[in-house]
Amino acid sequence: MRDVLDDDLAELYPVRPADDARLARLREQLFTEKPPRRSYRWVGIAAAAVAVVMITGLVVLLRPVTRDAPATMPTTPATSLQEAATLLELAPKPTKKYQHVKYVGWQSLSGRDGKSAMAFEFEVDVWLPTSPDEIVVTRRRLTGGQRVLRGEPATPDMYFSDGYRGPGVWDSFCSATPCQEGTASLVLRADPAQKLEDAFSAMVSPFTTVEERAELYRRLQLSPGIRWDNGVVLADGGRVRFTIDPATGRVSGFEDSRSTSRLLDGVTSSGTITYEWTDQRPS
């Protein structure tokens, strides 16, 4: 290889005879000196660069993909109507065909004799389809449970006619989806107690949408006279109150003391409300 390199250099760069000795020394250094050791400084720099890339990748993985990523369901119970409204809005979307809403309550009635009063237990079941143009199934019945409030026990015909199946807990009727609770958008009176009365039907109705109910919660929250007491929503001097499940934001109970009878000076209607999603319903 040395001879070949000499010939190539001589052809490319002709030199004078006087330069032979100097070229001989240069050739000797070229082929006898050991190459300098590679600096490890570049190894350290490369390792640092790899570390930066790994850390940057980790940071990217830990950050949200976008600022508009969907909010997650809160894990702490609601402590106000505002927080309950947020729970409703962030609840998972239904994956079943029907929402089954069940009411179990008591209705107080004064007897036709004008002396007695009794409470009767009732149940209402609603199967509300999640798809449009589907039939809504609603069933009401008296369970047979009864309590004497005043006077002597009496037969049911002293309180209601044949075919009576229980009270109308809410105002609207719906036979097919989509359903609408007509009172959900009503203007509420300014007085806190009256405001709760105006909101009663929309609060307990199965036909009030999630968006309408959340908005109703926020409207009630604006009234300083309406209180949240560990899930119970009430107002001083009010004749209605609601219980809201702090874990879900749903209305889970109600009490109504409105009555025109002098025999009924307490709660005239009360009940609990439960919810479930299902793929089955009665025909």
Backbone as CSV, one residue per row, in Angstrom:
resi,resn,N_x,N_y,N_z,CA_x,CA_y,CA_z,C_x,C_y,C_z
1,MET,0.826,-1.207,0.000,0.000,0.000,0.000,0.859,1.256,0.000
2,ARG,2.029,1.143,0.693,2.928,2.305,0.779,3.461,2.684,-0.582
3,ASP,3.862,1.660,-1.380,4.401,1.933,-2.715,3.340,2.526,-3.628
4,VAL,2.130,2.001,-3.526,1.044,2.528,-4.361,0.779,3.982,-4.036
5,LEU,0.753,4.308,-2.740,0.509,5.700,-2.336,1.615,6.611,-2.838
6,ASP,2.878,6.134,-2.806,3.986,6.963,-3.318,3.789,7.263,-4.785
7,ASP,3.449,6.260,-5.568,3.253,6.467,-7.009,2.141,7.443,-7.284
8,ASP,1.024,7.308,-6.515,-0.122,8.210,-6.733,0.239,9.647,-6.399
9,LEU,0.920,9.848,-5.303,1.319,11.207,-4.906,2.285,11.803,-5.911
10,ALA,3.189,10.946,-6.396,4.164,11.460,-7.355,3.493,11.893,-8.637
11,GLU,2.462,11.171,-9.040,1.752,11.523,-10.274,0.945,12.792,-10.119
12,LEU,0.313,12.939,-8.938,-0.543,14.113,-8.715,0.254,15.345,-8.369
13,TYR,1.297,15.194,-7.594,2.073,16.343,-7.108,3.575,16.110,-7.357
14,PRO,4.054,16.432,-8.529,5.494,16.267,-8.826,6.328,17.133,-7.886
15,VAL,7.420,16.627,-7.362,8.249,17.355,-6.404,9.692,17.405,-6.904
16,ARG,10.353,18.374,-6.334,11.762,18.527,-6.664,12.564,17.507,-5.899
17,PRO,13.808,17.157,-6.393,14.657,16.190,-5.687,15.007,16.648,-4.283
18,ALA,15.059,17.982,-4.102,15.438,18.480,-2.773,14.403,18.145,-1.725
19,ASP,13.189,17.862,-2.167,12.113,17.578,-1.194,12.046,16.111,-0.817
20,ASP,12.898,15.255,-1.382,12.782,13.827,-1.127,12.938,13.487,0.335
21,ALA,13.905,14.108,0.975,14.149,13.774,2.396,12.966,14.166,3.264
22,ARG,12.407,15.349,3.009,11.262,15.791,3.823,10.054,14.892,3.610
23,LEU,9.781,14.501,2.374,8.667,13.617,2.093,8.856,12.257,2.724
24,ALA,10.131,11.801,2.774,10.399,10.506,3.387,10.038,10.516,4.859
25,ARG,10.359,11.646,5.540,10.019,11.736,6.962,8.482,11.742,7.160
26,LEU,7.776,12.465,6.300,6.315,12.545,6.432,5.666,11.187,6.215
27,ARG,6.218,10.448,5.202,5.663,9.124,4.957,5.885,8.200,6.135
28,GLU,7.080,8.347,6.750,7.389,7.497,7.891,6.428,7.747,9.048
29,GLN,6.111,9.042,9.306,5.173,9.383,10.385,3.761,8.874,10.073
30,LEU,3.383,8.969,8.791,2.039,8.563,8.406,1.781,7.091,8.686
31,PHE,2.804,6.257,8.446,2.589,4.822,8.554,3.087,4.213,9.847
32,THR,3.745,4.967,10.705,4.270,4.399,11.956,3.595,4.958,13.192
33,GLU,3.065,6.192,13.153,2.441,6.772,14.349,1.081,6.121,14.611
34,LYS,0.825,5.902,15.901,-0.485,5.362,16.296,-1.539,6.462,16.236
35,PRO,-2.722,6.131,15.766,-3.774,7.167,15.717,-4.166,7.584,17.131
36,PRO,-4.498,8.851,17.329,-4.890,9.327,18.672,-6.161,8.618,19.129
37,ARG,-6.237,8.371,20.454,-7.410,7.711,21.029,-8.633,8.612,20.896
38,ARG,-9.746,7.950,20.572,-11.000,8.703,20.417,-11.433,9.278,21.761
39,SER,-11.818,10.514,21.729,-12.213,11.171,22.986,-13.565,10.630,23.470
40,TYR,-13.632,10.330,24.781,-14.876,9.841,25.369,-15.842,10.977,25.698
41,ARG,-15.369,12.196,25.435,-16.271,13.321,25.686,-17.520,13.234,24.823
42,TRP,-17.360,12.742,23.573,-18.524,12.628,22.691,-19.464,11.519,23.139
43,VAL,-18.926,10.499,23.800,-19.790,9.444,24.333,-20.714,10.005,25.395
44,GLY,-20.163,10.840,26.255,-20.987,11.472,27.294,-22.044,12.372,26.705
45,ILE,-21.681,13.124,25.665,-22.655,14.013,25.033,-23.784,13.202,24.396
46,ALA,-23.426,12.094,23.722,-24.452,11.250,23.096,-25.389,10.652,24.135
47,ALA,-24.817,10.210,25.265,-25.663,9.629,26.322,-26.619,10.668,26.879
48,ALA,-26.110,11.890,27.049,-26.979,12.955,27.559,-28.112,13.243,26.593
49,ALA,-27.781,13.215,25.278,-28.822,13.479,24.278,-29.901,12.403,24.323
50,VAL,-29.477,11.129,24.472,-30.452,10.034,24.560,-31.327,10.203,25.783
51,ALA,-30.721,10.619,26.904,-31.495,10.817,28.132,-32.531,11.904,27.948
52,VAL,-32.139,12.991,27.261,-33.089,14.083,27.025,-34.257,13.597,26.188
53,VAL,-33.963,12.803,25.145,-35.036,12.292,24.295,-35.976,11.403,25.092
54,MET,-35.406,10.544,25.971,-36.252,9.642,26.761,-37.116,10.420,27.728
55,ILE,-36.526,11.401,28.400,-37.295,12.200,29.356,-38.376,12.986,28.648
56,THR,-38.015,13.562,27.475,-39.015,14.325,26.715,-40.167,13.428,26.309
57,GLY,-39.836,12.211,25.868,-40.895,11.271,25.497,-41.777,10.942,26.665
58,LEU,-41.191,10.798,27.850,-41.980,10.506,29.047,-42.907,11.649,29.372
59,VAL,-42.397,12.871,29.253,-43.236,14.038,29.528,-44.409,14.100,28.566
60,VAL,-44.131,13.805,27.297,-45.212,13.831,26.308,-46.271,12.796,26.638
61,LEU,-45.824,11.617,27.120,-46.789,10.576,27.457,-47.640,10.959,28.654
62,LEU,-47.067,11.681,29.601,-47.790,12.027,30.814,-48.734,13.189,30.607
63,ARG,-48.479,14.040,29.646,-49.350,15.181,29.407,-50.590,14.741,28.651
64,PRO,-51.719,15.431,28.842,-52.920,15.103,28.061,-52.654,15.288,26.583
65,VAL,-53.311,14.480,25.796,-53.144,14.580,24.352,-53.599,15.938,23.852
66,THR,-54.626,16.472,24.464,-55.159,17.776,24.072,-55.780,18.461,25.263
67,ARG,-55.807,19.758,25.221,-56.428,20.521,26.303,-57.926,20.308,26.359
68,ASP,-58.478,19.846,25.238,-59.928,19.635,25.185,-60.308,18.194,25.498
69,ALA,-59.402,17.446,26.152,-59.733,16.062,26.513,-60.948,16.038,27.427
70,PRO,-61.836,15.046,27.311,-63.060,15.022,28.098,-62.774,14.940,29.586
71,ALA,-63.614,15.636,30.367,-63.463,15.617,31.817,-63.845,14.247,32.360
72,THR,-63.270,13.931,33.503,-63.563,12.646,34.128,-64.602,12.818,35.214
73,MET,-65.285,11.725,35.536,-66.321,11.733,36.552,-65.711,12.044,37.917
74,PRO,-66.222,13.062,38.636,-65.699,13.345,39.969,-65.857,12.144,40.892
75,THR,-64.886,11.982,41.787,-64.918,10.849,42.708,-65.381,11.240,44.096
76,THR,-65.523,12.532,44.359,-65.983,12.980,45.666,-67.467,13.312,45.598
77,PRO,-68.227,13.053,46.665,-69.664,13.339,46.663,-69.946,14.827,46.502
78,ALA,-71.096,15.122,45.923,-71.510,16.513,45.752,-71.840,17.137,47.104
79,THR,-71.500,18.411,47.229,-71.815,19.151,48.451,-72.679,20.364,48.157
80,SER,-73.200,20.451,46.944,-74.055,21.567,46.554,-74.827,21.184,45.304
81,LEU,-75.835,21.988,44.982,-76.583,21.761,43.749,-75.693,21.939,42.524
82,GLN,-74.759,22.873,42.592,-73.842,23.090,41.477,-73.002,21.843,41.215
83,GLU,-72.469,21.247,42.259,-71.666,20.042,42.086,-72.530,18.861,41.646
84,ALA,-73.758,18.788,42.124,-74.666,17.725,41.686,-74.960,17.865,40.191
85,ALA,-75.104,19.097,39.711,-75.334,19.323,38.287,-74.155,18.823,37.457
86,THR,-72.948,19.058,37.949,-71.757,18.577,37.246,-71.720,17.058,37.210
87,LEU,-72.098,16.411,38.306,-72.157,14.943,38.331,-73.114,14.417,37.260
88,LEU,-74.267,15.055,37.127,-75.233,14.624,36.118,-74.632,14.724,34.714
89,GLU,-73.976,15.822,34.442,-73.464,16.060,33.093,-72.297,15.151,32.730
90,LEU,-71.533,14.702,33.733,-70.365,13.877,33.462,-70.636,12.385,33.625
91,ALA,-71.876,12.032,33.907,-72.204,10.613,34.071,-71.995,9.873,32.742
92,PRO,-71.585,8.612,32.783,-71.383,7.840,31.548,-72.676,7.750,30.724
93,LYS,-72.517,7.752,29.431,-73.670,7.623,28.544,-74.252,6.209,28.632
94,PRO,-75.577,6.092,28.530,-76.196,4.765,28.659,-75.811,3.843,27.517
95,THR,-75.661,2.566,27.843,-75.356,1.550,26.835,-76.482,0.529,26.728
96,LYS,-77.502,0.654,27.588,-78.651,-0.250,27.562,-79.806,0.388,26.786
97,LYS,-80.825,-0.411,26.530,-81.952,0.062,25.722,-82.938,0.931,26.505
98,TYR,-83.066,0.668,27.817,-84.098,1.359,28.591,-83.542,1.845,29.925
99,GLN,-84.109,2.958,30.368,-83.886,3.406,31.734,-85.147,3.075,32.544
100,HIS,-84.969,2.294,33.595,-86.092,1.926,34.454,-86.056,2.826,35.681
101,VAL,-87.080,3.656,35.835,-87.196,4.562,36.981,-88.337,4.054,37.859
102,LYS,-88.060,3.825,39.138,-89.060,3.252,40.042,-89.311,4.204,41.202
103,TYR,-90.601,4.473,41.445,-91.049,5.315,42.557,-91.788,4.429,43.558
104,VAL,-91.412,4.527,44.818,-92.138,3.849,45.894,-92.437,4.913,46.943
105,GLY,-93.735,5.123,47.218,-94.071,6.205,48.135,-95.376,5.997,48.864
106,TRP,-95.718,7.019,49.631,-96.958,7.023,50.403,-97.746,8.273,50.089
107,GLN,-99.051,8.101,49.904,-99.950,9.222,49.685,-100.959,9.274,50.823
108,SER,-101.088,10.451,51.428,-102.043,10.640,52.527,-103.330,11.239,51.989
109,LEU,-104.467,10.672,52.407,-105.772,11.127,51.945,-106.716,11.249,53.135
110,SER,-107.607,12.221,53.031,-108.653,12.360,54.053,-109.891,11.588,53.612
111,GLY,-110.571,10.941,54.578,-111.730,10.123,54.258,-112.951,10.949,53.881
112,ARG,-113.877,10.320,53.204,-115.088,11.012,52.793,-115.999,11.323,53.966
113,ASP,-115.716,10.667,55.103,-116.538,10.964,56.283,-116.111,12.260,56.960
114,GLY,-114.987,12.825,56.498,-114.528,14.087,57.075,-113.890,13.942,58.441
115,LYS,-113.661,12.706,58.900,-113.104,12.496,60.235,-111.810,11.685,60.227
116,SER,-111.637,10.877,59.232,-110.489,9.977,59.209,-109.491,10.382,58.120
117,ALA,-108.263,9.904,58.282,-107.213,10.120,57.280,-106.289,8.907,57.299
118,MET,-105.888,8.471,56.126,-105.003,7.308,56.017,-103.948,7.559,54.942
119,ALA,-102.852,6.798,55.035,-101.792,6.857,54.031,-101.758,5.521,53.303
120,PHE,-101.599,5.579,51.986,-101.590,4.374,51.160,-100.276,4.317,50.370
121,GLU,-99.697,3.117,50.333,-98.433,2.944,49.616,-98.702,2.718,48.127
122,PHE,-97.883,3.333,47.306,-98.030,3.189,45.855,-96.665,2.943,45.218
123,GLU,-96.712,2.417,44.013,-95.514,2.215,43.200,-95.784,2.704,41.778
124,VAL,-94.763,3.305,41.192,-94.827,3.702,39.775,-93.536,3.221,39.118
125,ASP,-93.685,2.507,38.010,-92.523,2.037,37.237,-92.593,2.636,35.838
126,VAL,-91.480,3.180,35.402,-91.395,3.760,34.055,-90.205,3.134,33.343
127,TRP,-90.445,2.605,32.133,-89.370,2.108,31.280,-89.248,3.092,30.120
128,LEU,-88.175,3.867,30.141,-87.980,4.945,29.175,-86.914,4.530,28.160
129,PRO,-87.285,4.338,26.888,-86.306,3.919,25.876,-85.253,5.012,25.631
130,THR,-84.054,4.581,25.314,-82.999,5.534,24.983,-83.016,5.919,23.508
131,SER,-83.730,5.162,22.684,-83.826,5.463,21.251,-85.121,6.210,20.958
132,PRO,-85.143,7.017,19.900,-86.375,7.737,19.546,-87.420,6.819,18.939
133,ASP,-88.651,7.308,18.954,-89.787,6.605,18.338,-90.032,5.238,18.955
134,GLU,-89.820,5.142,20.261,-90.081,3.910,20.995,-91.184,4.150,22.027
135,ILE,-91.945,3.110,22.330,-93.054,3.213,23.269,-92.536,3.300,24.712
136,VAL,-93.109,4.229,25.472,-92.801,4.362,26.889,-93.820,3.539,27.685
137,VAL,-93.337,2.698,28.574,-94.213,1.872,29.405,-94.242,2.457,30.813
138,THR,-95.453,2.771,31.306,-95.638,3.306,32.653,-96.682,2.476,33.377
139,ARG,-96.362,2.037,34.572,-97.291,1.224,35.367,-97.396,1.803,36.776
140,ARG,-98.644,2.008,37.222,-98.925,2.497,38.574,-99.780,1.473,39.304
141,ARG,-99.560,1.395,40.608,-100.412,0.492,41.387,-100.323,0.833,42.868
142,LEU,-101.384,0.505,43.579,-101.363,0.552,45.037,-100.861,-0.801,45.532
143,THR,-99.926,-0.788,46.460,-99.334,-2.044,46.921,-100.215,-2.762,47.939
144,GLY,-101.166,-2.053,48.547,-101.965,-2.626,49.628,-101.491,-2.186,50.997
145,GLY,-100.298,-1.563,51.057,-99.814,-1.035,52.327,-100.616,0.188,52.740
146,GLN,-100.965,0.302,54.024,-101.737,1.454,54.493,-101.447,1.726,55.970
147,ARG,-101.637,3.006,56.345,-101.423,3.430,57.728,-102.548,4.372,58.130
148,VAL,-103.006,4.269,59.338,-104.042,5.169,59.852,-103.371,6.432,60.387
149,LEU,-103.808,7.578,59.901,-103.274,8.851,60.367,-104.194,9.527,61.377
150,ARG,-105.487,9.334,61.196,-106.470,9.966,62.098,-107.772,9.180,62.024
151,GLY,-108.439,9.083,63.154,-109.720,8.383,63.194,-109.546,6.880,63.184
152,GLU,-110.570,6.203,62.707,-110.592,4.748,62.688,-110.177,4.217,61.312
153,PRO,-109.601,3.004,61.279,-109.289,2.406,59.968,-110.541,2.308,59.117
154,ALA,-110.364,2.511,57.843,-111.501,2.467,56.922,-111.092,1.726,55.663
155,THR,-112.050,1.299,54.918,-111.787,0.592,53.668,-111.359,1.598,52.600
156,PRO,-110.582,1.140,51.592,-110.101,2.070,50.569,-111.194,2.840,49.860
157,ASP,-112.413,2.267,49.741,-113.455,2.991,49.016,-113.909,4.250,49.752
158,MET,-113.449,4.410,50.999,-113.724,5.651,51.720,-112.798,6.779,51.269
159,TYR,-111.809,6.451,50.446,-110.788,7.443,50.079,-110.665,7.646,48.574
160,PHE,-110.932,6.626,47.800,-110.820,6.783,46.345,-111.734,5.788,45.660
161,SER,-112.019,6.068,44.410,-112.944,5.229,43.642,-112.213,4.030,43.058
162,ASP,-112.989,3.078,42.562,-112.414,1.896,41.929,-111.543,2.300,40.734
163,GLY,-110.472,1.612,40.574,-109.583,1.896,39.447,-108.479,2.873,39.785
164,TYR,-108.514,3.453,40.983,-107.447,4.384,41.369,-106.147,3.607,41.560
165,ARG,-105.075,4.101,40.944,-103.808,3.369,40.978,-102.667,4.170,41.593
166,GLY,-102.969,5.280,42.206,-101.916,6.064,42.842,-101.829,7.472,42.279
167,PRO,-101.069,8.325,42.933,-101.010,9.734,42.543,-100.174,9.955,41.280
168,GLY,-100.423,11.066,40.641,-99.559,11.505,39.550,-98.403,12.297,40.130
169,VAL,-97.252,11.695,40.236,-96.119,12.337,40.905,-95.618,13.530,40.113
170,TRP,-95.634,13.456,38.805,-95.215,14.562,37.945,-96.369,14.924,37.032
171,ASP,-96.211,16.012,36.262,-97.329,16.580,35.517,-97.463,16.082,34.076
172,SER,-96.358,15.799,33.403,-96.398,15.539,31.965,-96.735,14.089,31.651
173,PHE,-97.223,13.887,30.429,-97.523,12.545,29.932,-96.701,12.308,28.669
174,CYS,-96.200,11.092,28.520,-95.424,10.759,27.323,-95.698,9.308,26.952
175,SER,-96.066,9.090,25.712,-96.344,7.734,25.247,-95.229,7.171,24.382
176,ALA,-94.407,8.036,23.789,-93.311,7.587,22.930,-92.171,8.596,22.982
177,THR,-90.972,8.090,22.838,-89.797,8.957,22.864,-89.664,9.730,21.545
178,PRO,-89.062,10.936,21.619,-88.477,11.581,22.790,-89.539,12.224,23.683
179,CYS,-89.322,12.144,24.991,-90.272,12.713,25.949,-89.800,14.088,26.406
180,GLN,-90.739,14.851,26.920,-90.413,16.185,27.402,-91.247,16.499,28.624
181,GLU,-90.590,16.979,29.664,-91.286,17.457,30.848,-91.591,18.939,30.640
182,GLY,-92.877,19.230,30.458,-93.278,20.580,30.089,-92.960,21.643,31.118
183,THR,-92.789,21.257,32.388,-92.547,22.263,33.424,-91.067,22.586,33.597
184,ALA,-90.187,21.897,32.860,-88.750,22.071,33.068,-88.277,23.480,32.725
185,SER,-88.974,24.140,31.799,-88.546,25.471,31.362,-89.408,26.596,31.929
186,LEU,-90.252,26.280,32.892,-91.112,27.306,33.471,-90.305,28.368,34.211
187,VAL,-90.815,29.589,34.201,-90.214,30.659,35.003,-90.591,30.414,36.460
188,LEU,-89.603,30.362,37.336,-89.835,30.073,38.742,-90.069,31.370,39.522
189,ARG,-90.980,31.296,40.480,-91.239,32.471,41.308,-90.012,32.823,42.148
190,ALA,-89.946,34.058,42.612,-88.758,34.547,43.309,-88.635,33.993,44.720
191,ASP,-89.758,33.813,45.407,-89.713,33.314,46.778,-89.101,31.916,46.804
192,PRO,-88.101,31.648,47.661,-87.422,30.337,47.663,-88.372,29.157,47.861
193,ALA,-89.303,29.272,48.794,-90.228,28.162,49.041,-91.120,27.925,47.827
194,GLN,-91.627,29.003,47.232,-92.465,28.864,46.042,-91.653,28.381,44.846
195,LYS,-90.386,28.761,44.799,-89.529,28.323,43.702,-89.376,26.804,43.717
196,LEU,-89.210,26.226,44.886,-89.107,24.771,44.985,-90.412,24.099,44.574
197,GLU,-91.555,24.710,44.938,-92.839,24.150,44.518,-92.978,24.180,42.997
198,ASP,-92.562,25.289,42.384,-92.642,25.398,40.929,-91.757,24.353,40.240
199,ALA,-90.657,23.996,40.895,-89.699,23.058,40.289,-90.026,21.606,40.594
200,PHE,-91.053,21.346,41.401,-91.299,20.000,41.909,-91.443,18.966,40.789
201,SER,-92.339,19.214,39.854,-92.611,18.225,38.808,-91.362,17.936,37.973
202,ALA,-90.656,18.991,37.588,-89.456,18.794,36.768,-88.355,18.077,37.539
203,MET,-88.304,18.279,38.841,-87.269,17.625,39.645,-87.489,16.115,39.724
204,VAL,-88.725,15.671,39.831,-88.989,14.247,40.040,-89.394,13.508,38.773
205,SER,-89.679,14.218,37.697,-90.174,13.581,36.473,-89.097,12.737,35.790
206,PRO,-89.459,11.566,35.274,-88.496,10.765,34.502,-88.241,11.344,33.113
207,PHE,-89.079,12.297,32.701,-88.975,12.859,31.364,-88.089,14.101,31.299
208,THR,-87.633,14.595,32.427,-86.705,15.726,32.439,-85.337,15.230,31.989
209,THR,-84.763,15.852,30.975,-83.473,15.398,30.458,-82.353,15.768,31.419
210,VAL,-81.213,15.146,31.220,-80.043,15.438,32.061,-79.677,16.918,31.970
211,GLU,-79.692,17.457,30.748,-79.332,18.864,30.557,-80.333,19.785,31.248
212,GLU,-81.621,19.470,31.143,-82.646,20.295,31.784,-82.541,20.231,33.308
213,ARG,-82.267,19.049,33.827,-82.177,18.901,35.280,-80.950,19.640,35.829
214,ALA,-79.829,19.517,35.133,-78.621,20.219,35.571,-78.837,21.734,35.562
215,GLU,-79.493,22.224,34.517,-79.793,23.656,34.449,-80.741,24.064,35.559
216,LEU,-81.718,23.226,35.893,-82.656,23.516,36.975,-81.917,23.584,38.314
217,TYR,-81.002,22.669,38.546,-80.189,22.709,39.771,-79.488,24.060,39.902
218,ARG,-78.904,24.512,38.806,-78.141,25.770,38.853,-79.065,26.964,39.070
219,ARG,-80.259,26.908,38.537,-81.220,27.990,38.778,-81.625,28.035,40.247
220,LEU,-81.827,26.862,40.846,-82.174,26.826,42.271,-80.993,27.263,43.134
221,GLN,-79.780,26.949,42.691,-78.581,27.309,43.446,-78.450,28.819,43.595
222,LEU,-78.985,29.574,42.660,-78.860,31.034,42.684,-79.683,31.673,43.792
223,SER,-80.621,30.936,44.350,-81.474,31.485,45.407,-80.820,31.252,46.769
224,PRO,-80.435,32.317,47.496,-79.790,32.148,48.804,-80.689,31.450,49.823
225,GLY,-82.004,31.504,49.623,-82.918,30.904,50.582,-83.101,29.413,50.418
226,ILE,-82.532,28.847,49.352,-82.622,27.401,49.135,-81.328,26.775,49.630
227,ARG,-81.455,25.800,50.532,-80.287,25.224,51.190,-80.043,23.783,50.732
228,TRP,-78.783,23.417,50.816,-78.351,22.026,50.620,-77.917,21.505,51.979
229,ASP,-78.604,20.508,52.493,-78.283,19.939,53.804,-77.974,18.454,53.642
230,ASN,-76.707,18.166,53.329,-76.270,16.779,53.143,-77.144,16.027,52.131
231,GLY,-77.437,16.694,51.029,-78.223,16.080,49.966,-79.693,16.431,49.984
232,VAL,-80.191,17.010,51.078,-81.592,17.439,51.148,-81.669,18.899,50.703
233,VAL,-82.530,19.172,49.738,-82.717,20.526,49.217,-84.034,21.052,49.761
234,LEU,-83.969,22.176,50.479,-85.167,22.700,51.136,-85.057,24.203,51.301
235,ALA,-86.177,24.798,51.713,-86.225,26.232,51.989,-87.042,26.445,53.259
236,ASP,-86.694,27.454,54.022,-87.439,27.756,55.240,-88.899,28.047,54.898
237,GLY,-89.793,27.393,55.609,-91.210,27.599,55.361,-91.725,26.891,54.125
238,GLY,-90.888,26.111,53.472,-91.303,25.441,52.241,-92.153,24.209,52.500
239,ARG,-92.985,23.878,51.548,-93.873,22.721,51.668,-93.386,21.517,50.863
240,VAL,-92.289,21.691,50.118,-91.702,20.566,49.387,-90.202,20.534,49.644
241,ARG,-89.650,19.350,49.558,-88.206,19.181,49.654,-87.797,17.963,48.844
242,PHE,-86.539,17.937,48.484,-86.018,16.848,47.655,-84.766,16.281,48.295
243,THR,-84.520,15.016,48.030,-83.260,14.388,48.422,-82.496,14.051,47.158
244,ILE,-81.246,14.473,47.104,-80.380,14.210,45.957,-79.238,13.314,46.412
245,ASP,-78.995,12.258,45.667,-77.902,11.353,45.982,-76.578,12.065,45.700
246,PRO,-75.760,12.352,46.718,-74.504,13.081,46.492,-73.516,12.329,45.606
247,ALA,-73.676,11.015,45.472,-72.744,10.226,44.667,-73.056,10.286,43.176
248,THR,-74.317,10.532,42.819,-74.715,10.515,41.406,-75.321,11.835,40.924
249,GLY,-75.826,12.655,41.849,-76.508,13.881,41.458,-77.969,13.690,41.101
250,ARG,-78.477,12.474,41.171,-79.867,12.201,40.823,-80.790,12.453,42.019
251,VAL,-82.024,12.849,41.718,-83.038,12.990,42.760,-83.414,11.594,43.236
252,SER,-83.282,11.341,44.529,-83.551,10.008,45.069,-84.742,9.982,46.020
253,GLY,-85.338,11.145,46.303,-86.487,11.165,47.201,-87.173,12.516,47.183
254,PHE,-88.394,12.551,47.718,-89.164,13.792,47.732,-90.174,13.757,48.869
255,GLU,-90.578,14.950,49.294,-91.664,15.127,50.258,-92.514,16.305,49.817
256,ASP,-93.833,16.152,49.905,-94.771,17.195,49.490,-95.825,17.339,50.576
257,SER,-95.886,18.523,51.170,-96.850,18.771,52.254,-98.003,19.657,51.812
258,ARG,-98.125,19.890,50.538,-99.226,20.713,50.049,-100.539,19.940,50.143
259,SER,-101.528,20.538,50.739,-102.828,19.879,50.878,-103.904,20.926,51.132
260,THR,-105.126,20.617,50.678,-106.270,21.505,50.932,-107.156,20.959,52.035
261,SER,-106.757,19.829,52.606,-107.577,19.212,53.640,-107.095,19.615,55.025
262,ARG,-108.014,19.957,55.904,-107.661,20.328,57.274,-107.213,19.108,58.074
263,LEU,-107.511,17.921,57.563,-107.120,16.713,58.278,-105.658,16.347,58.032
264,LEU,-105.078,16.905,56.984,-103.714,16.541,56.611,-102.799,17.729,56.871
265,ASP,-102.194,17.712,58.045,-101.339,18.829,58.421,-99.862,18.457,58.381
266,GLY,-99.521,17.377,57.714,-98.123,16.955,57.579,-97.822,16.619,56.143
267,VAL,-96.886,15.718,55.967,-96.498,15.293,54.620,-97.642,14.509,53.980
268,THR,-98.073,14.958,52.820,-99.184,14.278,52.138,-98.708,13.320,51.055
269,SER,-97.474,13.487,50.612,-96.928,12.584,49.604,-95.409,12.544,49.769
270,SER,-94.872,11.347,49.792,-93.422,11.195,49.918,-93.011,9.906,49.235
271,GLY,-91.759,9.818,48.859,-91.318,8.604,48.197,-89.838,8.602,47.894
272,THR,-89.389,7.455,47.426,-88.005,7.288,46.980,-88.000,6.997,45.482
273,ILE,-86.882,7.307,44.838,-86.739,7.096,43.398,-85.440,6.347,43.161
274,THR,-85.524,5.266,42.403,-84.323,4.507,42.039,-84.236,4.396,40.522
275,TYR,-83.020,4.150,40.037,-82.768,4.125,38.602,-81.906,2.911,38.248
276,GLU,-82.180,2.350,37.078,-81.324,1.296,36.555,-81.425,1.290,35.037
277,TRP,-80.352,0.814,34.402,-80.353,0.640,32.953,-80.533,-0.835,32.641
278,THR,-81.367,-1.130,31.652,-81.682,-2.517,31.341,-81.989,-2.681,29.854
279,ASP,-81.865,-3.901,29.382,-82.244,-4.226,28.004,-83.610,-4.882,27.924
280,GLN,-84.255,-5.065,29.067,-85.568,-5.722,29.118,-86.629,-4.789,29.677
281,ARG,-87.858,-4.970,29.210,-88.994,-4.220,29.734,-90.265,-5.030,29.514
282,PRO,-91.314,-4.722,30.272,-92.590,-5.420,30.041,-93.155,-5.055,28.681
283,SER,-93.898,-5.958,28.112,-94.510,-5.692,26.799,-95.786,-4.886,26.985
